[in-house]
């Protein structure tokens, strides 16, 4: 009984102090893609709501297209979920280490892993550069600093104007990982994350122009809401009954 009373006293003290906060971070984004034409084919635009949950070393992003991405910081794995097909795919953040794990136990495996990693790197290399423009603006209720992010990839180049604020208390590293989940597994992804550390705070407005195969694609991503609240139970776990799909033969 004495132990229980002491525990309750500590809990009450922490609640009054306001530290630590166990509530997860919830962010709601609006993602708009303008119509574009590529290889003579007209592609319609899209307007969707994206929800992001951040909790310690875990993150989840839910999209309107019935898909989700979960990031596990302990294993450094991204899990791509297709809710329609009830499947998921594991994508390693460090593709080179994954290749080494695949082939390391075989005769000449390390050489094979290095060769495969080099081949994939040539096809999927991402090079990133962040520049602080030194300007500021107000987006919704947040005061932001403006940065320019340039991504060079084999398929094309993307230039983004990112407005970031220090007024939102979240783990920016986790936010960047889940926000760039579609590049996970590509050579240079970890370098991209390190370059993103030059951006101070959370991106609340990002306007990007990508030039791919002669087409110009314009997207706009805006933060609509940030709250601290309890996440639904099991939201960072693979749902029961989902079937694992192979990622690049792994």
Backbone as numpy.savetxt, mean C-alpha at the origin, in Angstrom:
# Nx Ny Nz CAx CAy CAz Cx Cy Cz
-7.44 -11.61 43.54 -8.27 -10.41 43.54 -7.40 -9.15 43.54
-6.32 -9.19 44.35 -5.43 -8.04 44.41 -4.82 -7.75 43.05
-4.46 -8.82 42.30 -3.87 -8.66 40.97 -4.88 -8.03 40.02
-6.14 -8.45 40.12 -7.19 -7.90 39.25 -7.38 -6.42 39.52
-7.41 -6.05 40.82 -7.60 -4.65 41.19 -6.45 -3.80 40.67
-5.21 -4.30 40.80 -4.05 -3.57 40.29 -4.13 -3.39 38.78
-4.57 -4.48 38.12 -4.70 -4.39 36.66 -5.71 -3.36 36.24
-6.85 -3.31 36.95 -7.88 -2.32 36.64 -7.37 -0.91 36.90
-6.58 -0.73 37.95 -6.04 0.59 38.27 -5.11 1.07 37.16
-4.26 0.17 36.67 -3.35 0.52 35.56 -4.13 0.88 34.32
-5.18 0.08 34.02 -5.99 0.34 32.83 -6.66 1.70 32.91
-7.23 2.03 34.09 -7.89 3.32 34.26 -6.89 4.46 34.12
-5.70 4.26 34.66 -4.67 5.30 34.54 -4.31 5.56 33.09
-4.17 4.47 32.32 -3.83 4.62 30.90 -4.95 5.31 30.15
-6.21 4.99 30.51 -7.33 5.63 29.84 -7.36 7.12 30.11
-7.09 7.51 31.35 -7.09 8.93 31.68 -5.93 9.66 31.02
-4.80 9.01 30.90 -3.65 9.62 30.24 -3.82 9.68 28.74
-4.64 8.79 28.21 -4.87 8.79 26.77 -3.85 7.99 26.00
-2.97 7.25 26.71 -1.93 6.46 26.06 -1.88 5.09 26.69
-1.63 4.04 25.89 -1.66 4.08 24.44 -3.08 3.95 23.92
-3.30 4.22 22.64 -4.63 4.07 22.04 -4.67 2.76 21.27
-5.61 1.89 21.63 -5.69 0.60 20.97 -6.57 0.64 19.72
-7.28 1.75 19.51 -8.15 1.83 18.34 -7.31 1.85 17.06
-7.80 1.18 16.02 -7.11 1.17 14.74 -7.42 2.47 13.98
-6.60 2.72 12.97 -6.82 3.88 12.10 -7.65 3.46 10.91
-8.71 4.21 10.65 -9.58 3.98 9.50 -9.50 5.20 8.59
-9.22 4.96 7.29 -9.15 6.05 6.31 -10.04 5.71 5.13
-10.81 6.69 4.68 -11.66 6.50 3.51 -11.16 7.41 2.40
-10.89 6.80 1.22 -10.35 7.53 0.08 -11.33 7.49 -1.09
-11.25 8.51 -1.91 -11.96 8.50 -3.19 -10.93 8.44 -4.31
-11.08 7.44 -5.18 -10.13 7.23 -6.28 -10.86 7.40 -7.61
-10.43 8.39 -8.38 -11.07 8.70 -9.66 -10.06 8.51 -10.79
-10.44 7.74 -11.81 -9.63 7.56 -13.01 -10.37 8.15 -14.20
-9.73 9.03 -14.94 -10.36 9.63 -16.11 -10.35 8.65 -17.29
-11.32 8.78 -18.21 -11.32 7.92 -19.41 -10.05 8.16 -20.22
-9.59 7.12 -20.95 -8.41 7.25 -21.78 -8.51 6.29 -22.95
-7.64 6.49 -23.92 -7.62 5.63 -25.09 -6.23 5.00 -25.23
-6.18 3.68 -25.44 -4.92 2.98 -25.61 -5.05 1.94 -26.72
-4.12 1.96 -27.63 -4.10 1.04 -28.78 -5.44 1.06 -29.52
-5.99 2.28 -29.65 -7.22 2.45 -30.41 -8.48 2.07 -29.67
-8.35 1.65 -28.43 -9.50 1.23 -27.64 -9.80 2.27 -26.55
-11.06 2.72 -26.52 -11.48 3.69 -25.52 -11.80 2.99 -24.21
-11.16 3.44 -23.13 -11.37 2.86 -21.82 -12.16 3.84 -20.96
-13.21 3.34 -20.33 -14.04 4.20 -19.50 -13.32 4.54 -18.20
-13.71 5.63 -17.58 -13.13 6.02 -16.30 -13.80 5.28 -15.16
-13.37 5.58 -13.95 -13.95 4.95 -12.77 -13.94 5.93 -11.60
-14.83 5.69 -10.67 -14.94 6.52 -9.47 -15.31 5.58 -8.33
-14.36 5.32 -7.44 -14.60 4.33 -6.39 -14.14 4.83 -5.03
-14.70 4.21 -4.02 -14.32 4.47 -2.64 -13.40 3.36 -2.17
-12.29 3.74 -1.56 -11.31 2.78 -1.04 -11.20 2.99 0.47
-11.26 1.89 1.22 -11.14 1.96 2.67 -9.83 1.31 3.12
-9.14 1.97 4.05 -7.87 1.47 4.56 -7.94 1.35 6.08
-7.48 0.21 6.59 -7.35 -0.03 8.03 -5.88 -0.21 8.36
-5.40 0.45 9.41 -4.02 0.31 9.87 -4.03 -0.08 11.35
-3.27 -1.12 11.69 -3.19 -1.57 13.08 -1.82 -2.18 13.33
-0.95 -1.45 14.01 0.39 -1.97 14.30 1.13 -2.31 13.03
1.55 -3.57 12.91 2.31 -3.99 11.73 1.43 -4.65 10.67
0.13 -4.36 10.72 -0.80 -4.93 9.75 -1.63 -3.83 9.10
-2.01 -4.07 7.87 -2.82 -3.10 7.14 -3.73 -3.83 6.17
-4.85 -3.18 5.85 -5.79 -3.75 4.88 -6.40 -2.63 4.06
-6.56 -2.90 2.76 -7.20 -1.96 1.85 -8.34 -2.67 1.12
-9.55 -2.12 1.21 -10.73 -2.67 0.54 -11.12 -1.76 -0.62
-11.27 -2.35 -1.80 -11.66 -1.58 -2.98 -13.09 -1.89 -3.37
-13.67 -1.01 -4.18 -15.06 -1.17 -4.60 -15.24 -2.29 -5.61
-14.14 -2.82 -6.17 -14.25 -3.87 -7.19 -14.26 -5.27 -6.58
-14.67 -5.36 -5.31 -14.79 -6.65 -4.63 -13.44 -7.32 -4.40
-12.42 -6.50 -4.16 -11.09 -7.04 -3.86 -10.51 -6.33 -2.64
-9.54 -6.98 -2.01 -8.86 -6.41 -0.85 -7.39 -6.79 -0.90
-6.59 -6.01 -0.18 -5.17 -6.32 0.00 -4.87 -6.27 1.49
-4.21 -7.30 1.99 -3.77 -7.34 3.38 -2.24 -7.37 3.39
-1.63 -6.53 4.25 -0.18 -6.55 4.41 0.17 -7.01 5.81
1.06 -7.99 5.90 1.55 -8.51 7.17 3.01 -8.10 7.33
3.27 -7.19 8.26 4.61 -6.68 8.44 5.59 -7.70 8.99
5.08 -8.71 9.72 5.96 -9.74 10.28 6.54 -10.63 9.17
5.71 -11.03 8.23 6.16 -11.92 7.16 6.58 -11.17 5.90
6.31 -9.84 5.87 6.60 -9.03 4.69 5.91 -9.60 3.44
4.64 -9.98 3.63 3.84 -10.52 2.53 2.60 -9.67 2.30
2.25 -9.50 1.04 0.97 -8.93 0.64 0.04 -10.09 0.26
-1.20 -10.00 0.68 -2.20 -11.00 0.32 -3.28 -10.31 -0.51
-3.38 -10.70 -1.79 -4.36 -10.13 -2.70 -5.61 -11.00 -2.67
-6.73 -10.44 -2.22 -7.97 -11.21 -2.05 -8.96 -10.87 -3.17
-9.52 -11.90 -3.77 -10.61 -11.76 -4.74 -11.86 -12.33 -4.08
-12.76 -11.44 -3.62 -13.92 -11.90 -2.86 -14.94 -12.59 -3.75
-14.99 -12.21 -5.03 -15.91 -12.86 -5.95 -15.56 -14.31 -6.19
-14.24 -14.57 -6.38 -13.77 -15.93 -6.62 -13.41 -16.67 -5.34
-13.40 -15.94 -4.22 -13.01 -16.49 -2.93 -11.61 -17.12 -3.00
-10.67 -16.32 -3.52 -9.28 -16.76 -3.64 -8.35 -15.68 -3.10
-7.09 -16.08 -2.84 -6.09 -15.10 -2.44 -4.73 -15.51 -3.01
-3.87 -14.51 -3.19 -2.53 -14.72 -3.71 -1.52 -14.06 -2.79
-0.46 -14.79 -2.42 0.62 -14.24 -1.60 1.66 -13.58 -2.50
1.98 -12.34 -2.22 2.99 -11.61 -3.00 4.07 -11.13 -2.05
5.32 -11.61 -2.18 6.39 -11.16 -1.29 6.84 -9.74 -1.64
7.10 -8.95 -0.61 7.60 -7.59 -0.84 8.97 -7.64 -1.47
9.82 -8.56 -0.99 11.17 -8.73 -1.54 11.17 -9.95 -2.45
11.07 -9.71 -3.75 10.98 -10.81 -4.71 12.28 -11.61 -4.78
13.42 -10.93 -4.58 14.71 -11.62 -4.63 14.83 -12.68 -3.54
14.40 -12.35 -2.32 14.44 -13.31 -1.24 13.48 -14.47 -1.50
12.34 -14.18 -2.11 11.38 -15.23 -2.43 11.97 -16.20 -3.45
12.67 -15.67 -4.45 13.31 -16.52 -5.45 14.37 -17.41 -4.80
15.13 -16.83 -3.88 16.17 -17.60 -3.20 15.54 -18.73 -2.39
14.41 -18.46 -1.77 13.71 -19.49 -1.02 13.19 -20.60 -1.91
12.77 -20.25 -3.14 12.24 -21.24 -4.07 13.31 -22.20 -4.55
14.47 -21.63 -4.94 15.49 -22.43 -5.62 16.69 -22.80 -4.74
16.74 -22.19 -3.54 17.94 -22.36 -2.70 18.27 -23.79 -2.36
17.26 -24.66 -2.23 17.50 -26.04 -1.85 17.88 -26.94 -2.99
17.86 -26.44 -4.21 18.18 -27.26 -5.38 19.66 -27.11 -5.74
20.16 -28.06 -6.52 21.53 -27.97 -6.99 21.65 -26.75 -7.91
22.59 -25.89 -7.62 22.75 -24.66 -8.39 21.60 -23.69 -8.16
20.88 -23.89 -7.06 19.68 -23.09 -6.81 19.95 -21.62 -6.62
21.05 -21.28 -5.93 21.33 -19.86 -5.69 21.63 -19.13 -6.99
22.33 -19.82 -7.90 22.60 -19.21 -9.21 21.30 -19.03 -10.00
20.43 -20.03 -9.91 19.14 -19.95 -10.59 18.31 -18.80 -10.02
18.32 -18.67 -8.68 17.56 -17.61 -8.03 18.06 -16.24 -8.46
19.41 -16.10 -8.52 19.99 -14.82 -8.94 19.61 -14.49 -10.38
19.65 -15.51 -11.25 19.31 -15.29 -12.66 17.85 -14.90 -12.81
16.95 -15.61 -12.10 15.52 -15.32 -12.17 15.23 -13.93 -11.62
15.89 -13.58 -10.52 15.69 -12.26 -9.93 16.14 -11.16 -10.89
17.28 -11.41 -11.58 17.78 -10.43 -12.54 16.84 -10.28 -13.72
16.30 -11.39 -14.19 15.35 -11.35 -15.31 14.08 -10.60 -14.93
13.55 -10.91 -13.75 12.34 -10.23 -13.30 12.62 -8.75 -13.06
13.83 -8.46 -12.56 14.18 -7.07 -12.32 14.18 -6.26 -13.60
14.69 -6.86 -14.70 14.72 -6.15 -15.97 13.32 -5.86 -16.49
12.37 -6.77 -16.22 11.00 -6.60 -16.71 10.15 -5.73 -15.81
10.48 -5.67 -14.51 9.58 -5.05 -13.56 10.24 -3.94 -12.74
11.40 -3.48 -13.16 12.15 -2.50 -12.38 11.35 -1.21 -12.17
11.31 -0.76 -10.92 10.67 0.51 -10.57 11.75 1.45 -10.03
11.83 2.63 -10.61 12.76 3.65 -10.12 11.94 4.87 -9.69
12.21 5.34 -8.49 11.40 6.42 -7.93 12.27 7.59 -7.50
11.70 8.79 -7.62 12.37 10.01 -7.14 11.32 10.94 -6.55
11.57 11.40 -5.33 10.69 12.35 -4.65 11.40 13.69 -4.54
10.69 14.76 -4.90 11.22 16.12 -4.80 10.25 16.97 -3.99
10.77 17.66 -2.98 9.98 18.59 -2.19 9.89 19.91 -2.95
8.68 20.31 -3.34 8.52 21.54 -4.13 8.65 22.81 -3.29
8.53 22.64 -1.96 8.62 23.80 -1.09 7.34 24.61 -0.99
6.28 24.16 -1.64 5.01 24.89 -1.61 4.02 24.18 -0.69
3.00 24.92 -0.25 1.96 24.37 0.60 0.59 24.73 0.04
-0.42 23.97 0.45 -1.80 24.26 0.09 -2.71 23.63 1.13
-3.99 23.97 1.07 -4.97 23.41 1.97 -5.89 22.46 1.20
-6.02 21.23 1.70 -6.91 20.24 1.10 -7.91 19.83 2.17
-9.20 20.10 1.90 -10.23 19.91 2.91 -9.81 20.68 4.16
-9.67 20.02 5.32 -9.30 20.79 6.52 -7.81 20.68 6.84
-7.02 20.05 5.95 -5.62 19.80 6.26 -4.68 20.76 5.51
-3.67 21.24 6.23 -2.60 22.03 5.60 -1.54 21.06 5.10
-1.18 21.17 3.84 -0.32 20.16 3.21 0.93 20.78 2.58
1.96 19.96 2.50 3.16 20.29 1.74 3.12 19.51 0.45
3.57 20.13 -0.65 3.44 19.52 -1.98 4.78 18.88 -2.39
4.68 17.62 -2.83 5.84 16.88 -3.31 5.57 16.39 -4.73
6.66 16.14 -5.47 6.56 15.55 -6.80 7.21 14.17 -6.78
6.44 13.14 -7.13 6.95 11.77 -7.19 7.00 11.33 -8.65
8.16 10.88 -9.10 8.33 10.37 -10.46 8.66 8.89 -10.39
7.84 8.08 -11.06 8.07 6.64 -11.15 8.41 6.28 -12.58
9.57 5.66 -12.78 9.97 5.16 -14.09 9.92 3.64 -14.08
9.12 3.08 -14.99 8.98 1.62 -15.11 9.11 1.24 -16.57
9.39 -0.02 -16.86 9.54 -0.44 -18.25 8.33 -0.11 -19.12
7.12 -0.13 -18.54 5.91 0.13 -19.31 5.63 1.61 -19.49
6.31 2.48 -18.73 6.05 3.90 -18.88 6.46 4.69 -17.65
6.06 5.96 -17.66 6.46 6.89 -16.61 5.22 7.51 -15.97
5.26 7.67 -14.65 4.17 8.30 -13.92 4.71 9.45 -13.08
4.08 10.60 -13.20 4.45 11.77 -12.41 3.25 12.14 -11.54
3.48 12.24 -10.24 2.40 12.53 -9.30 2.71 13.77 -8.48
1.67 14.56 -8.25 1.75 15.66 -7.29 1.07 15.17 -6.01
1.85 15.12 -4.93 1.35 14.58 -3.67 1.29 15.70 -2.63
0.10 15.89 -2.06 -0.08 16.84 -0.97 -0.16 16.05 0.32
0.80 16.26 1.21 0.89 15.46 2.44 0.83 16.36 3.66
0.23 15.82 4.73 0.08 16.59 5.97 0.62 15.83 7.16
1.13 16.58 8.14 1.58 16.00 9.41 0.47 16.01 10.46
-0.72 16.45 10.07 -1.80 16.64 11.03 -2.60 15.37 11.32
-2.24 14.26 10.65 -2.95 13.00 10.84 -1.99 12.00 11.48
-2.39 11.44 12.61 -1.53 10.55 13.38 -1.73 9.10 12.94
-0.94 8.67 11.96 -0.95 7.27 11.52 0.49 6.84 11.27
0.68 5.53 11.13 1.98 4.98 10.76 2.16 5.19 9.26
2.92 6.19 8.88 3.06 6.55 7.46 3.71 5.44 6.66
4.65 4.71 7.28 5.32 3.60 6.58 4.30 2.54 6.16
3.42 2.15 7.08 2.40 1.16 6.75 1.42 1.71 5.72
1.08 2.97 5.85 0.16 3.62 4.92 0.74 3.59 3.50
2.03 3.85 3.37 2.66 3.84 2.05 2.73 2.43 1.47
2.99 1.44 2.33 3.07 0.06 1.85 1.73 -0.39 1.26
0.65 -0.18 1.99 -0.65 -0.65 1.52 -1.13 0.22 0.36
-0.75 1.50 0.36 -1.17 2.39 -0.72 -0.52 2.08 -2.06
0.66 1.45 -2.02 1.38 1.08 -3.25 1.42 -0.44 -3.41
0.41 -1.11 -2.90 0.40 -2.58 -2.91 0.50 -3.17 -4.30
-0.04 -2.46 -5.31 -0.03 -3.01 -6.66 1.39 -3.12 -7.24
2.36 -2.46 -6.60 3.75 -2.56 -7.05 4.54 -3.57 -6.24
3.90 -4.19 -5.26 4.59 -5.18 -4.41 5.11 -6.32 -5.27
6.32 -6.78 -4.95 6.92 -7.88 -5.70 7.76 -7.42 -6.87
7.62 -6.16 -7.25 8.42 -5.66 -8.36 9.79 -5.22 -7.86
10.78 -5.39 -8.72 12.13 -4.97 -8.39 12.14 -3.46 -8.16
12.65 -3.04 -7.02 12.69 -1.62 -6.72 11.57 -1.16 -5.80
10.68 -2.09 -5.38 9.56 -1.70 -4.51 10.08 -1.19 -3.17
11.08 -1.87 -2.60 11.61 -1.44 -1.31 12.34 -0.10 -1.45
12.99 0.12 -2.60 13.65 1.41 -2.85 12.60 2.52 -2.96
11.45 2.19 -3.57 10.34 3.15 -3.65 9.89 3.55 -2.25
9.73 2.57 -1.37 9.28 2.87 -0.01 10.29 3.73 0.73
11.57 3.47 0.50 12.60 4.30 1.14 12.56 5.73 0.60
12.32 5.86 -0.70 12.24 7.20 -1.30 11.01 7.94 -0.77
9.92 7.20 -0.52 8.70 7.81 -0.01 8.90 8.38 1.40
9.95 7.94 2.10 10.23 8.47 3.43 10.59 9.95 3.39
10.93 10.47 2.20 11.22 11.90 2.06 9.94 12.74 2.18
8.79 12.09 2.04 7.52 12.79 2.16 7.11 12.81 3.62
6.92 13.99 4.17 6.57 14.15 5.57 5.05 14.11 5.74
4.57 13.05 6.37 3.15 12.96 6.64 2.38 12.07 5.69
1.06 12.19 5.78 0.13 11.35 5.03 -0.35 12.08 3.78
-0.37 11.37 2.66 -0.88 11.95 1.42 -2.40 12.09 1.51
-2.90 13.31 1.39 -4.35 13.54 1.43 -4.91 13.86 0.04
-4.03 14.17 -0.89 -4.45 14.37 -2.28 -3.28 14.02 -3.19
-3.52 13.11 -4.12 -2.51 12.71 -5.10 -3.11 12.76 -6.49
-2.51 13.55 -7.38 -2.95 13.63 -8.77 -1.80 13.11 -9.64
-2.08 12.05 -10.41 -1.03 11.37 -11.18 -1.35 11.38 -12.66
-0.29 11.51 -13.46 -0.38 11.40 -14.91 0.61 10.32 -15.35
0.08 9.23 -15.90 0.92 8.11 -16.35 0.91 8.04 -17.87
2.09 7.90 -18.45 2.23 7.70 -19.89 2.64 6.26 -20.14
1.70 5.48 -20.69 1.91 4.05 -20.92 1.53 3.71 -22.35
2.49 3.21 -23.12 2.23 2.78 -24.50 1.52 3.86 -25.31
1.96 5.10 -25.14 1.42 6.21 -25.91 0.14 6.80 -25.35
-0.40 6.21 -24.29 -1.64 6.69 -23.69 -1.33 7.48 -22.42
-2.16 8.49 -22.15 -2.03 9.28 -20.93 -3.19 8.95 -20.00
-2.87 8.49 -18.81 -3.87 8.12 -17.82 -3.77 9.08 -16.64
-4.89 9.68 -16.28 -4.93 10.65 -15.18 -5.78 10.09 -14.05
-5.22 10.07 -12.85 -5.95 9.59 -11.68 -5.86 10.62 -10.56
-6.86 10.59 -9.70 -6.91 11.51 -8.55 -7.37 10.71 -7.33
-6.59 10.81 -6.26 -6.93 10.10 -5.03 -6.97 11.11 -3.88
-8.11 11.15 -3.19 -8.33 12.16 -2.15 -8.79 11.50 -0.86
-8.21 11.92 0.25 -8.62 11.42 1.56 -9.89 12.15 1.99
-10.93 11.39 2.26 -12.21 11.96 2.66 -12.41 11.95 4.17
-11.82 10.95 4.83 -12.11 10.77 6.25 -11.00 10.01 6.95
-10.70 10.40 8.17 -9.78 9.64 9.03 -10.38 9.59 10.43
-10.47 8.36 10.96 -10.96 8.18 12.32 -10.18 7.07 13.00
-10.14 7.12 14.33 -9.60 6.02 15.12 -10.79 5.26 15.70
-10.89 3.99 15.34 -11.98 3.16 15.86 -11.57 1.70 15.78
-12.33 0.86 16.44 -12.03 -0.57 16.45 -12.34 -1.20 15.09
-11.40 -1.98 14.59 -11.60 -2.67 13.31 -12.48 -3.90 13.52
-13.21 -4.31 12.49 -14.00 -5.54 12.59 -13.09 -6.73 12.93
-13.60 -7.65 13.72 -12.83 -8.83 14.13 -12.41 -9.65 12.90
-11.11 -10.01 12.85 -10.60 -10.85 11.77 -10.33 -10.14 10.47
-10.38 -8.81 10.46 -10.24 -8.10 9.19 -8.85 -8.24 8.59
-7.84 -8.57 9.42 -6.48 -8.72 8.91 -6.11 -10.18 8.64
-7.10 -11.06 8.66 -6.88 -12.48 8.41 -7.47 -12.89 7.06
-6.92 -13.97 6.48 -7.50 -14.54 5.27 -8.85 -15.16 5.63
-9.92 -14.79 4.94 -11.23 -15.36 5.27 -11.24 -16.89 5.12
-11.98 -17.54 5.98 -12.08 -18.99 5.94 -12.71 -19.44 4.62
-12.14 -20.49 4.03 -12.67 -21.04 2.80 -12.06 -20.47 1.54
-11.21 -19.44 1.65 -10.56 -18.87 0.47 -9.43 -19.79 0.01
-9.29 -19.95 -1.29 -8.31 -20.88 -1.86 -7.09 -20.09 -2.33
-5.90 -20.59 -1.98 -4.66 -19.93 -2.37 -4.35 -20.15 -3.84
-3.99 -19.06 -4.53 -3.59 -19.13 -5.94 -2.07 -18.94 -6.05
-1.47 -19.53 -7.04 -0.02 -19.40 -7.22 0.34 -18.03 -7.77
1.43 -17.48 -7.28 1.96 -16.21 -7.76 3.25 -16.48 -8.50
3.23 -16.31 -9.84 4.42 -16.49 -10.67 5.10 -17.83 -10.41
4.29 -18.89 -10.23 4.84 -20.23 -10.05 5.30 -20.53 -8.64
5.08 -19.58 -7.69 5.56 -19.81 -6.32 4.43 -20.34 -5.45
